[in-house]
Amino acid sequence: MSLLPGAEPPVIVPVHNLGAGGNTPPFWLPPPRGLGWRHAMFNAFFLGDGHRVSALGSLYAWVDSGAFLFLEAPQRRLAGLHRRRREDGRGGGAPSGWSEDLVEEVLRRQERFGASVAFTLDYPLPPRSQVDPGCCPGTVAERIRLTARAAALAYQLRRRSGIRLLVVLQYNSPEALQRLLATLERELHEHAGMGLGDVDGYAVGGLVPHSAKWWLLAQRLQQARRLLGWGTWIHLLGVASPRNTALLYAAGADSMDSKTYIIAAAKRLYYQPNGAKPARISLREADPSQKPLCTCPGCTRHQTLQEMRHDTQSIALHNLSITLQAAAEARQACTQGELHNLLKNQARSDPRLRKALSHIHEPRPC
């Protein structure tokens, strides 16, 4: 199973954004060489008419819909446009800026940019509902309906046959996921003349506010695998780190994106190899003579950690290298039939991982 040529799970997709906006600065144009990095995540919200993935060289572009920003930032141009439509009675009662025009606008941005993989517009569930499935059932049901409708419309409106469309799944329980898939099946049949088996793949969303609850991430992935099986590509949105990559892979994620490598660098957090907790590089605490701990392209630019502290680009590059190494280690362990032992060893020093493992009842078949 492969979504793209050479994309062997687990695929790490670093957030990049071309420096167009958000919290990802324009560090690398083009991206750095020497990491084996062929994938990057972008956000359609920040992409203008002039942005093209070709500016980055040979790279697979994964483009998120930017749903949260489009729907929850009414001061922005597109969200404001759809808000005005609701106010004059032409919005059809859809909440927080959702409209079929927005679905098409997002898809056109993704296609124009040159996306290899695009994520359908989804309507995020209230964060509280992820840990309290009984919360706001009416709101959850409506957002599930809109998420399914947007996915079907994207398949109907797709112009570039080569673009892979991943349907974003927003759910807070196995029952909610069943309702979402049933609704999606009806919408796909009505709007695109296709079934669930014709979808390119799926993405589990809505978990960024709960990224520290690894047990919940594992639980949601397992719920998706039970209904979709292991022959379907599943991406996990926004919560990957070197310390949870093997866990998420075992629970069901074929690919996952991450911006923590950049956020950590801005805080001067330097990822250590072997899943250890990131250590803060401090001018006050660092030994002036201590050398960087690895030979990645970021570390080899500097003689000491103290010197490296002033170069957030190099720290981010190092953190990304460690993240990619964690994915490669998990992939190799699975190939050798040792994924369970890898997780068991990692869990010895990590209570969160031990708890999360108890929620994996059907681990990835290796």
C-alpha positions as CSV (number, residue, x, y, z in Angstrom):
1,M,0.0,0.0,0.0
2,S,1.4,3.4,-1.0
3,L,-0.3,6.7,-1.5
4,L,2.6,8.2,-3.5
5,P,5.6,6.7,-5.2
6,G,8.2,5.8,-2.6
7,A,5.9,6.8,0.3
8,E,6.4,3.9,2.7
9,P,4.7,4.2,6.1
10,P,5.3,5.9,8.4
11,V,5.6,9.0,6.3
12,I,6.6,12.2,8.3
13,V,5.2,15.3,6.6
14,P,6.9,18.5,8.1
15,V,4.8,21.7,8.1
16,H,6.5,24.3,5.8
17,N,4.0,26.9,4.4
18,L,6.7,28.6,2.2
19,G,6.9,31.3,4.9
20,A,3.6,32.6,3.6
21,G,2.1,32.8,7.0
22,G,1.4,31.0,10.2
23,N,4.1,29.9,12.6
24,T,6.4,28.4,10.1
25,P,9.1,30.9,9.1
26,P,10.7,30.9,5.6
27,F,13.7,28.9,6.7
28,W,14.2,26.8,3.6
29,L,13.7,27.8,0.1
30,P,14.4,25.3,-1.3
31,P,14.3,22.7,1.5
32,P,17.6,21.5,2.9
33,R,19.3,18.5,1.2
34,G,20.7,15.5,2.9
35,L,17.7,14.4,5.0
36,G,15.9,12.3,2.5
37,W,13.0,14.7,3.0
38,R,10.5,14.5,0.1
39,H,7.3,15.6,1.7
40,A,6.0,18.9,3.2
41,M,2.7,20.1,4.6
42,F,1.2,23.4,3.6
43,N,-2.0,25.2,4.6
44,A,-4.4,26.4,1.9
45,F,-5.3,29.4,4.0
46,F,-1.9,30.9,3.6
47,L,-1.4,30.1,-0.1
48,G,-2.0,32.9,-2.6
49,D,-2.2,33.0,-6.4
50,G,1.6,33.3,-6.7
51,H,2.6,30.3,-4.5
52,R,3.7,27.2,-6.4
53,V,5.3,24.0,-5.1
54,S,7.7,24.1,-8.0
55,A,9.6,26.9,-6.2
56,L,10.7,24.1,-3.7
57,G,12.1,21.8,-6.3
58,S,11.3,18.1,-6.2
59,L,8.9,17.7,-3.4
60,Y,5.5,16.1,-2.7
61,A,3.2,18.8,-1.4
62,W,0.5,17.9,1.1
63,V,-2.0,20.8,1.4
64,D,-4.3,21.0,4.4
65,S,-7.7,22.7,3.8
66,G,-7.0,25.3,6.6
67,A,-10.6,24.6,7.8
68,F,-10.1,26.0,11.3
69,L,-8.7,29.3,10.0
70,F,-11.2,29.7,7.3
71,L,-14.1,28.9,9.6
72,E,-13.0,30.4,12.9
73,A,-11.3,33.6,11.8
74,P,-14.1,35.9,10.6
75,Q,-11.8,38.9,10.1
76,R,-10.1,37.1,7.2
77,R,-11.3,37.8,3.7
78,L,-12.9,34.5,2.8
79,A,-14.4,33.8,6.2
80,G,-15.8,37.4,6.2
81,L,-17.3,36.9,2.7
82,H,-19.2,33.8,3.9
83,R,-20.3,35.5,7.1
84,R,-21.9,38.3,5.1
85,R,-23.7,35.7,3.0
86,R,-25.2,34.3,6.1
87,E,-26.2,37.7,7.4
88,D,-28.2,38.5,4.2
89,G,-29.9,35.2,4.3
90,R,-28.0,33.4,1.5
91,G,-25.9,31.1,3.7
92,G,-28.4,28.4,4.1
93,G,-28.1,28.3,7.9
94,A,-24.6,26.7,7.8
95,P,-22.6,27.7,11.0
96,S,-19.4,29.6,11.2
97,G,-18.8,30.4,7.5
98,W,-19.3,27.0,5.9
99,S,-20.5,27.1,2.3
100,E,-20.1,25.1,-0.9
101,D,-18.3,28.1,-2.4
102,L,-15.6,27.7,0.3
103,V,-15.2,24.0,-0.4
104,E,-14.5,24.9,-4.1
105,E,-12.2,27.8,-3.2
106,V,-10.1,25.6,-1.0
107,L,-9.8,22.9,-3.6
108,R,-8.8,25.3,-6.3
109,R,-6.0,26.7,-4.1
110,Q,-4.8,23.2,-3.5
111,E,-4.8,22.3,-7.2
112,R,-3.3,25.6,-8.3
113,F,-0.4,25.2,-5.8
114,G,0.4,21.8,-7.3
115,A,-0.6,19.6,-4.4
116,S,0.2,15.9,-4.6
117,V,-2.1,15.2,-1.6
118,A,-4.9,17.5,-0.5
119,F,-7.2,17.3,2.5
120,T,-10.9,17.9,2.2
121,L,-12.5,20.8,4.1
122,D,-13.7,19.5,7.4
123,Y,-15.7,21.1,10.2
124,P,-13.8,20.7,13.5
125,L,-15.8,19.3,16.4
126,P,-15.8,21.2,19.8
127,P,-12.6,20.2,21.6
128,R,-14.6,19.2,24.7
129,S,-16.5,16.6,22.7
130,Q,-13.4,14.6,22.1
131,V,-13.1,13.7,25.8
132,D,-16.8,13.9,26.6
133,P,-18.7,12.1,23.7
134,G,-22.0,13.2,25.3
135,C,-21.2,16.8,24.8
136,C,-23.3,18.9,22.4
137,P,-24.8,16.1,20.3
138,G,-26.6,18.5,18.0
139,T,-23.5,20.4,17.1
140,V,-21.5,17.2,16.6
141,A,-24.1,15.7,14.3
142,E,-24.3,18.9,12.2
143,R,-20.5,19.2,11.8
144,I,-20.3,15.5,10.9
145,R,-22.9,16.1,8.2
146,L,-21.0,19.2,6.8
147,T,-17.7,17.4,6.9
148,A,-19.2,14.5,4.8
149,R,-20.8,16.9,2.4
150,A,-17.6,18.9,1.8
151,A,-15.6,15.7,1.1
152,A,-18.2,14.5,-1.5
153,L,-18.2,17.9,-3.1
154,A,-14.4,18.0,-3.4
155,Y,-14.5,14.7,-5.2
156,Q,-17.2,16.0,-7.5
157,L,-15.3,19.2,-8.2
158,R,-11.8,17.8,-8.6
159,R,-10.2,18.8,-11.9
160,R,-6.7,17.3,-11.5
161,S,-7.0,13.5,-11.6
162,G,-3.5,13.1,-10.2
163,I,-4.1,14.8,-6.9
164,R,-4.8,12.5,-4.0
165,L,-7.8,13.6,-1.9
166,L,-7.8,12.5,1.7
167,V,-11.2,12.7,3.4
168,V,-10.8,14.3,6.8
169,L,-12.7,12.4,9.5
170,Q,-14.0,14.3,12.5
171,Y,-15.5,12.0,15.2
172,N,-15.5,11.5,18.9
173,S,-16.7,7.9,19.3
174,P,-17.0,4.7,17.2
175,E,-20.7,5.5,16.8
176,A,-20.0,9.0,15.5
177,L,-17.5,7.6,13.0
178,Q,-20.0,5.1,11.8
179,R,-22.5,7.9,11.3
180,L,-19.9,9.9,9.4
181,L,-19.0,7.1,7.1
182,A,-22.6,6.3,6.4
183,T,-23.3,10.0,5.6
184,L,-20.2,10.2,3.5
185,E,-21.3,7.1,1.5
186,R,-24.6,8.7,0.7
187,E,-23.0,12.1,-0.2
188,L,-20.4,10.5,-2.4
189,H,-23.0,8.5,-4.3
190,E,-25.2,11.5,-4.8
191,H,-22.5,14.1,-5.7
192,A,-19.7,12.1,-7.2
193,G,-21.2,8.7,-8.3
194,M,-18.7,6.8,-6.2
195,G,-18.5,4.7,-3.0
196,L,-16.3,4.6,0.1
197,G,-14.0,2.1,-1.6
198,D,-13.2,4.7,-4.3
199,V,-11.7,7.3,-1.9
200,D,-8.0,7.8,-2.0
201,G,-7.6,7.7,1.7
202,Y,-8.6,9.3,5.0
203,A,-7.2,11.6,7.7
204,V,-8.1,11.7,11.3
205,G,-8.5,15.3,12.5
206,G,-9.6,17.3,15.5
207,L,-7.0,16.1,17.9
208,V,-4.5,18.9,18.1
209,P,-6.0,20.3,21.3
210,H,-5.4,16.9,22.9
211,S,-2.0,16.2,21.4
212,A,-0.6,15.4,24.9
213,K,-3.2,12.6,25.4
214,W,-1.4,9.9,23.5
215,W,-4.0,7.3,24.7
216,L,-6.7,9.3,23.0
217,L,-4.7,9.5,19.7
218,A,-4.2,5.7,19.8
219,Q,-7.8,5.1,20.6
220,R,-9.1,7.3,17.7
221,L,-6.7,5.5,15.2
222,Q,-7.8,2.1,16.4
223,Q,-11.4,3.1,16.0
224,A,-10.7,4.1,12.4
225,R,-8.8,0.9,11.6
226,R,-11.6,-1.3,12.9
227,L,-14.1,0.3,10.4
228,L,-11.7,1.0,7.5
229,G,-9.3,-2.0,7.8
230,W,-5.6,-2.0,7.2
231,G,-5.7,-1.7,3.5
232,T,-6.8,2.0,3.6
233,W,-4.3,4.9,3.9
234,I,-4.8,6.9,7.1
235,H,-3.1,10.1,7.9
236,L,-3.1,11.7,11.4
237,L,-3.2,15.5,11.5
238,G,-1.0,17.7,13.5
239,V,0.2,15.7,16.5
240,A,3.4,13.9,15.6
241,S,6.6,14.1,17.5
242,P,9.7,11.9,17.7
243,R,8.5,10.4,21.0
244,N,5.1,9.2,19.7
245,T,5.9,8.3,16.1
246,A,6.2,4.6,16.7
247,L,3.1,4.5,18.8
248,L,1.0,6.3,16.2
249,Y,2.3,4.1,13.5
250,A,1.5,0.9,15.5
251,A,-2.0,2.3,16.3
252,G,-2.8,2.9,12.6
253,A,-1.3,6.0,11.1
254,D,0.4,5.6,7.8
255,S,1.5,9.2,7.6
256,M,1.5,12.1,10.1
257,D,2.5,15.8,10.0
258,S,4.4,17.8,12.5
259,K,5.3,21.4,13.2
260,T,6.6,20.7,16.6
261,Y,10.2,20.6,15.2
262,I,9.9,24.4,14.5
263,I,7.9,25.3,17.6
264,A,10.5,23.5,19.7
265,A,13.4,25.2,18.0
266,A,11.8,28.6,18.7
267,K,11.9,27.6,22.4
268,R,15.5,26.4,22.1
269,L,14.5,22.8,22.6
270,Y,16.9,20.4,21.1
271,Y,15.5,16.9,20.4
272,Q,17.7,14.1,21.7
273,P,18.0,10.8,19.9
274,N,16.3,7.6,21.1
275,G,13.1,9.2,22.2
276,A,14.5,11.1,25.1
277,K,12.7,14.2,26.4
278,P,13.9,17.3,24.4
279,A,16.6,19.1,26.3
280,R,16.6,22.9,26.4
281,I,19.8,24.5,25.1
282,S,20.6,27.3,27.5
283,L,23.4,29.8,27.4
284,R,23.5,29.7,31.2
285,E,23.5,26.0,31.5
286,A,25.2,24.7,28.4
287,D,28.9,23.7,28.7
288,P,30.7,26.1,26.4
289,S,32.7,23.2,25.0
290,Q,29.8,20.7,24.6
291,K,29.5,19.6,21.0
292,P,26.2,18.9,19.2
293,L,25.0,15.4,19.8
294,C,24.6,14.2,16.2
295,T,25.9,14.7,12.6
296,C,22.7,16.0,10.9
297,P,23.0,19.0,8.5
298,G,21.9,21.3,11.3
299,C,24.4,20.2,13.9
300,T,27.4,20.1,11.5
301,R,27.1,23.8,11.0
302,H,28.2,24.5,14.6
303,Q,31.1,23.6,16.9
304,T,29.2,23.8,20.2
305,L,25.6,23.7,21.4
306,Q,26.1,27.1,22.9
307,E,26.9,28.5,19.5
308,M,24.0,26.6,18.0
309,R,21.5,28.2,20.4
310,H,21.5,31.4,18.4
311,D,20.5,29.6,15.2
312,T,16.9,28.5,15.4
313,Q,17.1,27.3,11.8
314,S,19.8,24.8,12.6
315,I,17.9,23.6,15.7
316,A,14.8,23.1,13.7
317,L,16.7,21.2,11.1
318,H,18.2,19.0,13.8
319,N,14.7,18.4,15.3
320,L,13.3,17.5,11.9
321,S,16.2,15.1,11.4
322,I,15.5,13.3,14.7
323,T,11.8,13.1,13.8
324,L,12.6,11.5,10.5
325,Q,15.0,9.1,12.3
326,A,12.2,8.0,14.6
327,A,10.0,7.2,11.6
328,A,12.8,5.2,10.0
329,E,13.4,3.3,13.2
330,A,9.7,2.4,13.5
331,R,9.6,1.3,9.9
332,Q,12.6,-0.9,10.3
333,A,11.3,-2.4,13.5
334,C,8.0,-3.4,11.8
335,T,9.9,-4.9,8.8
336,Q,11.9,-7.0,11.3
337,G,8.8,-8.0,13.4
338,E,10.2,-5.9,16.3
339,L,7.7,-3.0,16.5
340,H,6.1,-4.3,19.7
341,N,9.5,-4.7,21.4
342,L,10.5,-1.2,20.3
343,L,7.4,0.3,21.9
344,K,7.9,-1.8,25.0
345,N,11.4,-0.5,25.4
346,Q,10.3,3.1,24.9
347,A,7.4,2.7,27.3
348,R,9.8,1.8,30.2
349,S,10.7,5.4,30.7
350,D,7.4,7.1,29.5
351,P,4.2,6.7,31.5
352,R,2.2,8.4,28.7
353,L,3.3,5.7,26.3
354,R,2.6,2.9,28.7
355,K,-1.0,4.2,29.1
356,A,-1.4,4.7,25.3
357,L,-0.3,1.1,24.6
358,S,-3.2,-0.3,26.6
359,H,-5.5,1.3,24.1
360,I,-4.0,-0.6,21.1
361,H,-5.9,-3.9,20.8
362,E,-5.3,-4.5,17.1
363,P,-1.8,-3.3,16.4
364,R,-0.4,-2.8,12.9
365,P,0.3,-6.2,11.2
366,C,4.0,-6.3,10.4
